Amino acid sequence: MKLPRRRFLQLAAGGAAVPMAARFAFAQSYPTRPIHWIVSFAAGGPNDIVARIVGQFLSEKLGQQVVVENKGGAGGNVGMEAVLSAAPDGYTMGFVAPNNAINATMYDRLPYDFLRDSAPVGGMMLLTNVMVVHPDVPAKTVPEFIAYAKEHPGVINMASSGIGTSVHMSGELFQLMTGIKMQHVPYRGSAPAMQDLLTNRVQVMFDNLPGSVEYIKAGRLRALGVTAGKRADAIPDVPTIGESVPGYEAVVWYGISVPRRTPAGAIATLNGALNAVLADPRLKARLLELGGVPMPTTPEAFGELVAAETEKWAKVVRAANIKVE
């Protein structure tokens, strides 16, 4: 049974009920050893890129090494299962993204319930996906791509970082709203998908912008549009998809969660450190280069975002009739 949104928000706010003295005492002694940050996709992809950059700043702030570990597979479910089955002691945290909200509906037999079994730490970054094609694709704009796809139904290969990821669902939403049909080719992360896109084995991907921005600037990929409701500062000349497909919008967010029952003091310390590094001008500049905007939040606010996104993407999953056993 899926956890009701109201119950999830109650769990997210539960840390506030812990006596302040107890939270302060825990924070005084935490952390005393390295913290493992599990990224649920292959090394070299956008999640991994951001985690390693932010992880360096968190290591400095916390005084302990934040060790990034990649555990890819099943649209991010393998890594998140590893996070949520870890000891709830504050020394294992997970990289959270839209795939976690999407998978709650897409998979019928997950070994965990993300909303029930996780505790939000905070938001990290707000960004967009970008629709990129290999330069050999004979389309330079979104309308031209739609026309080309309608002339060649089912011929275009659409890569993704895995079934149920925001990369996949941004493409599914595009197909639903334009009436085109592409062949979905899922990978174990954006990095291996990108390698096949660069060699034209697949022709299009709705990638997280950090994973594509350097290839776009180098001319190795052509950006047709961003999925967010406004243009990205990192590639200001690229229009939004919504400018050609009215009503289309898909925003990407990154954050951190930990296993449920992680001490409130640990969550408070991690949230404080995360918000502090996101305010650092050096990190802000680096994230902006990648096409993202820092998104500091309280644990409660991040929990509300995840719950709302779970409801939003459930509608798309059902409309597209996407199911994975």
RODO-2510 file (C-alpha; in nm, 4 decimals, decimal comma):
residues 325
     n   res          X          Y          Z
     1     m     0,0000     0,0000     0,0000
     2     k     0,1294     0,3433    -0,0891
     3     l     0,1846     0,5781     0,1990
     4     p    -0,0711     0,8625     0,2030
     5     r     0,0860     1,2014     0,1379
     6     r    -0,0389     1,3413     0,4699
     7     r     0,1264     1,0574     0,6616
     8     f     0,4543     1,1120     0,4758
     9     l     0,4544     1,4802     0,5660
    10     q     0,3896     1,3877     0,9289
    11     l     0,6953     1,1617     0,9201
    12     a     0,9013     1,4343     0,7534
    13     a     0,8107     1,6759     1,0311
    14     g     0,8573     1,4201     1,3051
    15     g     1,2089     1,5347     1,3837
    16     a     1,0721     1,8609     1,5166
    17     a     0,9159     1,6737     1,8063
    18     v     1,2531     1,5533     1,9345
    19     p     1,3689     1,7575     2,2366
    20     m     1,6135     2,0283     2,1320
    21     a     1,8632     1,9228     2,3968
    22     a     1,8796     1,5711     2,2545
    23     r     1,9215     1,7004     1,9013
    24     f     2,1991     1,9366     2,0111
    25     a     2,3797     1,6628     2,2005
    26     f     2,3769     1,4339     1,8977
    27     a     2,4911     1,7122     1,6678
    28     q     2,7890     1,7828     1,8922
    29     s     2,9297     1,4334     1,8301
    30     y     2,8186     1,3766     1,4703
    31     p     2,9741     1,2872     1,2330
    32     t     3,2732     1,0949     1,3606
    33     r     3,3464     0,8888     1,0500
    34     p     3,2957     0,9090     0,6712
    35     i     2,9444     0,9408     0,5326
    36     h     2,8471     0,7283     0,2327
    37     w     2,6389     0,9024    -0,0327
    38     i     2,4779     0,6546    -0,2701
    39     v     2,4041     0,7738    -0,6235
    40     s     2,1663     0,5355    -0,7988
    41     f     2,3183     0,5732    -1,1460
    42     a     2,6468     0,5046    -1,3231
    43     a     2,9532     0,7202    -1,2730
    44     g     2,9910     1,0099    -1,5144
    45     g     2,6203     1,0928    -1,5395
    46     p     2,4623     1,4196    -1,4215
    47     n     2,3635     1,2888    -1,0778
    48     d     2,7148     1,1618    -1,0224
    49     i     2,8721     1,4859    -1,1475
    50     v     2,6661     1,6974    -0,9084
    51     a     2,7144     1,4600    -0,6145
    52     r     3,0917     1,4663    -0,6465
    53     i     3,1004     1,8459    -0,6653
    54     v     2,8627     1,8982    -0,3726
    55     g     3,0263     1,6124    -0,1823
    56     q     3,3602     1,7960    -0,1774
    57     f     3,1991     2,0993    -0,0162
    58     l     3,0071     1,8851     0,2334
    59     s     3,3278     1,7056     0,3313
    60     e     3,4899     2,0382     0,4145
    61     k     3,1856     2,1596     0,6068
    62     l     3,1254     1,8404     0,8069
    63     g     3,4911     1,7657     0,8780
    64     q     3,4444     1,4093     0,7532
    65     q     3,4795     1,2624     0,4068
    66     v     3,1580     1,2262     0,2055
    67     v     3,2207     0,9185    -0,0079
    68     v     3,0145     0,8979    -0,3284
    69     e     2,9182     0,5425    -0,4272
    70     n     2,7491     0,4477    -0,7550
    71     k     2,4900     0,1697    -0,7427
    72     g     2,3024     0,1718    -1,0737
    73     g     2,0198    -0,0398    -1,2066
    74     a     1,6402    -0,0609    -1,2395
    75     g     1,5860     0,3102    -1,2924
    76     g     1,7598     0,3964    -0,9675
    77     n     1,5827     0,1383    -0,7526
    78     v     1,8918    -0,0718    -0,6809
    79     g     2,0747     0,2208    -0,5265
    80     m     1,7771     0,3483    -0,3304
    81     e     1,7124     0,0022    -0,1883
    82     a     2,0718     0,0029    -0,0637
    83     v     2,0132     0,3413     0,1018
    84     l     1,6881     0,2489     0,2725
    85     s     1,8145    -0,0888     0,3942
    86     a     2,1220     0,0696     0,5554
    87     a     2,1487     0,1357     0,9271
    88     p     1,9582     0,4570     1,0151
    89     d     2,2576     0,6134     1,1863
    90     g     2,3262     0,9167     0,9674
    91     y     2,6188     0,7587     0,7849
    92     t     2,4322     0,6554     0,4700
    93     m     2,2362     0,9004     0,2574
    94     g     2,0806     0,8829    -0,0859
    95     f     2,0813     1,1128    -0,3876
    96     v     1,7127     1,1830    -0,4547
    97     a     1,5695     1,2899    -0,7909
    98     p     1,2392     1,2664    -0,9823
    99     n     1,2933     0,8973    -1,0601
   100     n     1,2180     0,8223    -0,6948
   101     a     0,8817     0,9955    -0,7234
   102     i     0,8076     0,8356    -1,0613
   103     n     0,8997     0,4810    -0,9585
   104     a     0,6493     0,4859    -0,6732
   105     t     0,3735     0,4395    -0,9324
   106     m     0,5617     0,2712    -1,2144
   107     y     0,6784    -0,0341    -1,0179
   108     d     0,4204    -0,2614    -0,8537
   109     r     0,6644    -0,4744    -0,6561
   110     l     0,9342    -0,2483    -0,5171
   111     p     1,1088    -0,3900    -0,2080
   112     y     1,0516    -0,0555    -0,0355
   113     d     0,8066     0,2330    -0,0260
   114     f     1,0112     0,5478    -0,0756
   115     l     0,7692     0,7843     0,0978
   116     r     0,7294     0,5491     0,3950
   117     d     1,0868     0,4286     0,4325
   118     s     1,2844     0,7510     0,3800
   119     a     1,3325     1,0732     0,5727
   120     p     1,3995     1,3939     0,3748
   121     v     1,7155     1,5924     0,4512
   122     g     1,6810     1,8805     0,2083
   123     g     1,6716     2,0061    -0,1473
   124     m     1,9928     2,0648    -0,3355
   125     m     1,9466     2,1801    -0,6922
   126     l     1,6734     2,2818    -0,9342
   127     l     1,7428     2,2301    -1,3023
   128     t     1,6006     2,1328    -1,6376
   129     n     1,6334     1,8493    -1,8794
   130     v     1,7336     1,9326    -2,2331
   131     m     1,6218     1,7673    -2,5546
   132     v     1,9437     1,6877    -2,7416
   133     v     1,9926     1,5147    -3,0747
   134     h     2,2896     1,3863    -3,2669
   135     p     2,4001     1,6422    -3,5299
   136     d     2,3086     1,3970    -3,8076
   137     v     1,9391     1,4208    -3,7152
   138     p     1,7797     1,6442    -3,9838
   139     a     1,5974     1,8704    -3,7396
   140     k     1,7185     2,1977    -3,5950
   141     t     1,4040     2,2929    -3,4023
   142     v     1,1368     2,1171    -3,1986
   143     p     0,8703     2,1634    -3,4722
   144     e     1,1096     2,0199    -3,7319
   145     f     1,1795     1,7217    -3,5055
   146     i     0,8078     1,6578    -3,4557
   147     a     0,7500     1,6680    -3,8309
   148     y     1,0440     1,4323    -3,8922
   149     a     0,9236     1,1893    -3,6235
   150     k     0,5717     1,1814    -3,7701
   151     e     0,7178     1,0966    -4,1099
   152     h     0,9252     0,8160    -3,9529
   153     p     0,7108     0,6640    -3,6723
   154     g     0,8984     0,4266    -3,4418
   155     v     1,2286     0,4766    -3,6243
   156     i     1,3905     0,7304    -3,3911
   157     n     1,5683     0,5768    -3,0918
   158     m     1,5148     0,7732    -2,7698
   159     a     1,7782     0,7019    -2,5057
   160     s     1,7217     0,7378    -2,1331
   161     s     1,9096     0,6822    -1,8102
   162     g     1,6625     0,4083    -1,7189
   163     i     1,2930     0,3300    -1,7074
   164     g     1,1154     0,5709    -1,4736
   165     t     1,3832     0,8390    -1,4681
   166     s     1,3019     1,2025    -1,5407
   167     v     1,4977     1,1590    -1,8647
   168     h     1,2613     0,8806    -1,9700
   169     m     0,9416     1,0473    -1,8512
   170     s     1,0265     1,3821    -2,0117
   171     g     1,0387     1,1933    -2,3405
   172     e     0,7158     1,0069    -2,2686
   173     l     0,5412     1,3348    -2,1878
   174     f     0,6727     1,4795    -2,5150
   175     q     0,5333     1,1841    -2,7091
   176     l     0,1958     1,2093    -2,5369
   177     m     0,1628     1,5787    -2,6109
   178     t     0,2837     1,5681    -2,9724
   179     g     0,1402     1,2373    -3,0909
   180     i     0,4738     1,1055    -3,2150
   181     k     0,6129     0,7580    -3,1534
   182     m     0,9779     0,6860    -3,0749
   183     q     1,1583     0,3686    -2,9692
   184     h     1,2654     0,3927    -2,6038
   185     v     1,6139     0,2545    -2,5286
   186     p     1,6857     0,2521    -2,1515
   187     y     2,0396     0,2407    -2,0079
   188     r     2,1857     0,1993    -1,6594
   189     g     2,2498     0,5720    -1,6340
   190     s     2,2982     0,8808    -1,8493
   191     a     2,6707     0,8236    -1,9055
   192     p     2,6394     0,5027    -2,1142
   193     a     2,3339     0,6471    -2,2920
   194     m     2,5357     0,9563    -2,3792
   195     q     2,8126     0,7496    -2,5356
   196     d     2,5647     0,5904    -2,7753
   197     l     2,4040     0,9270    -2,8512
   198     l     2,7427     1,0748    -2,9397
   199     t     2,8006     0,7907    -3,1880
   200     n     2,4457     0,8128    -3,3312
   201     r     2,3435     0,4644    -3,2159
   202     v     2,0507     0,6495    -3,0584
   203     q     1,9276     0,9806    -3,1896
   204     v     1,7655     1,1789    -2,9078
   205     m     1,7694     1,2083    -2,5293
   206     f     1,5981     1,4363    -2,2780
   207     d     1,9059     1,4487    -2,0567
   208     n     1,9621     1,6324    -1,7288
   209     l     2,1374     1,9507    -1,8431
   210     p     2,4594     1,8946    -1,6384
   211     g     2,5249     1,5773    -1,8373
   212     s     2,4892     1,7441    -2,1785
   213     v     2,5896     2,1074    -2,1428
   214     e     2,9571     2,0617    -2,2347
   215     y     2,8695     1,8523    -2,5425
   216     i     2,6212     2,1192    -2,6512
   217     k     2,8766     2,3971    -2,6161
   218     a     3,1356     2,1889    -2,8036
   219     g     2,8937     2,1296    -3,0924
   220     r     2,8888     1,7527    -3,0467
   221     l     2,5158     1,7576    -2,9717
   222     r     2,2368     1,9865    -3,0900
   223     a     1,9992     2,1184    -2,8242
   224     l     1,6431     2,1632    -2,9492
   225     g     1,4723     2,2718    -2,6283
   226     v     1,4750     2,2664    -2,2494
   227     t     1,1956     2,0956    -2,0571
   228     a     1,1510     2,3626    -1,7886
   229     g     0,9077     2,6514    -1,8153
   230     k     1,1841     2,9058    -1,8765
   231     r     1,5128     2,9101    -2,0613
   232     a     1,8311     2,7987    -1,8868
   233     d     2,1003     3,0577    -1,8171
   234     a     2,3708     2,8082    -1,9170
   235     i     2,2279     2,7832    -2,2726
   236     p     2,0136     3,0983    -2,3075
   237     d     1,9706     3,0684    -2,6849
   238     v     1,7938     2,7324    -2,6555
   239     p     1,4136     2,7760    -2,6372
   240     t     1,1812     2,5921    -2,4043
   241     i     0,9923     2,2998    -2,5513
   242     g     0,6776     2,4731    -2,4258
   243     e     0,7350     2,7526    -2,6764
   244     s     0,6497     2,5003    -2,9495
   245     v     0,4366     2,2544    -2,7500
   246     p     0,2072     2,4683    -2,5312
   247     g     0,1703     2,3349    -2,1786
   248     y     0,4765     2,1115    -2,1876
   249     e     0,6928     2,1420    -1,8749
   250     a     0,9107     1,9054    -1,6738
   251     v     1,1328     2,0406    -1,3963
   252     v     1,4133     1,8388    -1,2410
   253     w     1,5177     1,8593    -0,8772
   254     y     1,7920     1,6992    -0,6720
   255     g     1,8033     1,6457    -0,2985
   256     i     1,9110     1,4161    -0,0179
   257     s     1,7184     1,1628     0,1904
   258     v     1,8224     0,9130     0,4545
   259     p     1,6677     0,5946     0,5937
   260     r     1,3615     0,6431     0,8116
   261     r     1,4394     0,6540     1,1859
   262     t     1,7720     0,8299     1,1239
   263     p     1,8263     1,0459     1,4365
   264     a     1,6786     1,3942     1,4087
   265     g     2,0116     1,5377     1,5197
   266     a     2,1867     1,3810     1,2199
   267     i     1,9217     1,5121     0,9815
   268     a     1,9495     1,8594     1,1331
   269     t     2,3286     1,8549     1,0977
   270     l     2,3156     1,7341     0,7376
   271     n     2,0485     1,9880     0,6457
   272     g     2,2457     2,2715     0,8051
   273     a     2,5641     2,1694     0,6249
   274     l     2,3851     2,1289     0,2920
   275     n     2,2182     2,4701     0,3111
   276     a     2,5469     2,6298     0,4157
   277     v     2,7446     2,4925     0,1196
   278     l     2,4638     2,5840    -0,1216
   279     a     2,5103     2,9444    -0,0088
   280     d     2,8838     2,9298    -0,0846
   281     p     2,9526     3,1523    -0,3890
   282     r     3,2031     2,8995    -0,5241
   283     l     2,9495     2,6173    -0,5303
   284     k     2,6709     2,8432    -0,6577
   285     a     2,8888     2,9436    -0,9516
   286     r     2,9756     2,5815    -1,0297
   287     l     2,6113     2,4726    -1,0251
   288     l     2,5161     2,7639    -1,2484
   289     e     2,7790     2,6498    -1,4999
   290     l     2,6025     2,3145    -1,5080
   291     g     2,2683     2,4807    -1,5727
   292     g     2,1244     2,4462    -1,2235
   293     v     2,0149     2,6711    -0,9402
   294     p     2,0828     2,5936    -0,5705
   295     m     1,7660     2,4818    -0,3920
   296     p     1,8159     2,5019    -0,0143
   297     t     1,5124     2,3880     0,1864
   298     t     1,4101     2,2567     0,5232
   299     p     1,3566     1,8796     0,5492
   300     e     0,9829     1,9439     0,5709
   301     a     0,9739     2,1561     0,2553
   302     f     1,1724     1,8984     0,0604
   303     g     0,9354     1,6287     0,1830
   304     e     0,6407     1,8294     0,0529
   305     l     0,8087     1,8650    -0,2878
   306     v     0,8730     1,4907    -0,3175
   307     a     0,5152     1,4079    -0,2176
   308     a     0,3704     1,6559    -0,4681
   309     e     0,5970     1,5281    -0,7482
   310     t     0,4934     1,1698    -0,6698
   311     e     0,1307     1,2646    -0,7284
   312     k     0,2108     1,4638    -1,0439
   313     w     0,4101     1,1926    -1,2183
   314     a     0,1627     0,9208    -1,1184
   315     k    -0,0816     1,0833    -1,3614
   316     v     0,1721     1,0716    -1,6473
   317     v     0,2663     0,7092    -1,5745
   318     r    -0,0996     0,6057    -1,5826
   319     a    -0,1756     0,8101    -1,8954
   320     a     0,1188     0,6523    -2,0793
   321     n     0,0262     0,3097    -1,9366
   322     i     0,3858     0,2413    -1,8324
   323     k     0,4376    -0,0502    -1,5958
   324     v     0,7471    -0,2388    -1,4856
   325     e     0,7248    -0,5555    -1,2826
***
